[in-house]
Amino acid sequence: MTLGGISVIFAIVLIFFYLLYVVFPLFMPASMNKIQHFSIPTAAGETLHSQVLPLPILQRMWWLMG
């Protein structure tokens, strides 16, 4: 084997280890940590959607989708 052949094999092995390093976390279980909690003040009978989007916009969206 020449130096060129050995360097090609070495490069392929490095690529294999890099791909293993990138793909291995996909097989680990997922986890989440709660960082911060936000509370949204709402009036009685009011939902988050009615706070974020006013009613005329929601009516137009339903009309466009229907």
Protein Blocks (a to p, Z undefined) as FASTA:
>chain_A
ZZklmmmmmmmmmmmmmmmmmmmmmmpccddddfbdcdddddehiafklmmpcfklmmmm
mmmmZZ
